[in-house]
Amino acid sequence: MSESLLPDYDPTTLVRSITVEIEAPASLVGEIVTDLDSYPLWNPLCVAVRSTL
């Protein structure tokens, strides 16, 4: 089995989901969340995003 690339974490601090209200048209939100190449520009915790869809 391959070694996990994920760091060790405390399961009690793991965030499983967050709900937020975004005051923007759904079409604009859709454009932003599907622009995978730009994720690292606005989300400093995201170093890379890839999709096969």
C-alpha positions as a Markdown table, in Angstrom:
| # | Residue | x | y | z |
|---|---|---|---|---|
| 1 | Met | 0.0 | 0.0 | 0.0 |
| 2 | Ser | 1.3 | 3.5 | -0.8 |
| 3 | Glu | 2.2 | 6.0 | 1.9 |
| 4 | Ser | -0.4 | 8.7 | 2.5 |
| 5 | Leu | 0.6 | 12.2 | 1.5 |
| 6 | Leu | -1.8 | 13.7 | 4.0 |
| 7 | Pro | -0.3 | 15.1 | 7.2 |
| 8 | Asp | -1.3 | 13.7 | 10.6 |
| 9 | Tyr | -4.2 | 15.6 | 12.1 |
| 10 | Asp | -6.4 | 15.6 | 15.2 |
| 11 | Pro | -9.8 | 14.2 | 14.1 |
| 12 | Thr | -11.6 | 16.3 | 16.7 |
| 13 | Thr | -10.5 | 19.4 | 14.8 |
| 14 | Leu | -11.4 | 18.2 | 11.3 |
| 15 | Val | -14.0 | 20.4 | 9.6 |
| 16 | Arg | -16.4 | 18.1 | 7.6 |
| 17 | Ser | -18.6 | 20.9 | 6.2 |
| 18 | Ile | -19.4 | 24.5 | 6.5 |
| 19 | Thr | -22.5 | 26.3 | 5.2 |
| 20 | Val | -22.2 | 29.9 | 4.0 |
| 21 | Glu | -24.5 | 32.3 | 2.2 |
| 22 | Ile | -22.9 | 34.0 | -0.8 |
| 23 | Glu | -24.4 | 37.3 | -1.9 |
| 24 | Ala | -23.7 | 36.8 | -5.6 |
| 25 | Pro | -25.6 | 35.4 | -8.6 |
| 26 | Ala | -25.4 | 31.6 | -8.9 |
| 27 | Ser | -23.9 | 32.1 | -12.4 |
| 28 | Leu | -20.9 | 34.1 | -11.0 |
| 29 | Val | -20.3 | 31.6 | -8.1 |
| 30 | Gly | -20.4 | 28.8 | -10.7 |
| 31 | Glu | -17.8 | 30.5 | -12.8 |
| 32 | Ile | -15.5 | 30.9 | -9.9 |
| 33 | Val | -15.8 | 27.5 | -8.4 |
| 34 | Thr | -15.2 | 25.8 | -11.8 |
| 35 | Asp | -12.1 | 27.9 | -12.6 |
| 36 | Leu | -9.8 | 25.4 | -11.1 |
| 37 | Asp | -6.6 | 27.1 | -12.3 |
| 38 | Ser | -7.4 | 30.1 | -10.2 |
| 39 | Tyr | -8.1 | 28.3 | -6.9 |
| 40 | Pro | -4.6 | 29.0 | -5.5 |
| 41 | Leu | -5.0 | 32.7 | -6.2 |
| 42 | Trp | -8.0 | 33.1 | -3.8 |
| 43 | Asn | -7.5 | 30.1 | -1.5 |
| 44 | Pro | -4.1 | 30.0 | 0.1 |
| 45 | Leu | -4.8 | 26.6 | 1.6 |
| 46 | Cys | -5.2 | 25.1 | -1.9 |
| 47 | Val | -1.9 | 24.4 | -3.6 |
| 48 | Ala | -3.3 | 22.5 | -6.6 |
| 49 | Val | -6.6 | 21.4 | -8.1 |
| 50 | Arg | -7.2 | 18.8 | -10.9 |
| 51 | Ser | -10.2 | 17.2 | -12.4 |
| 52 | Thr | -11.0 | 14.6 | -15.0 |
| 53 | Leu | -14.5 | 15.8 | -15.6 |
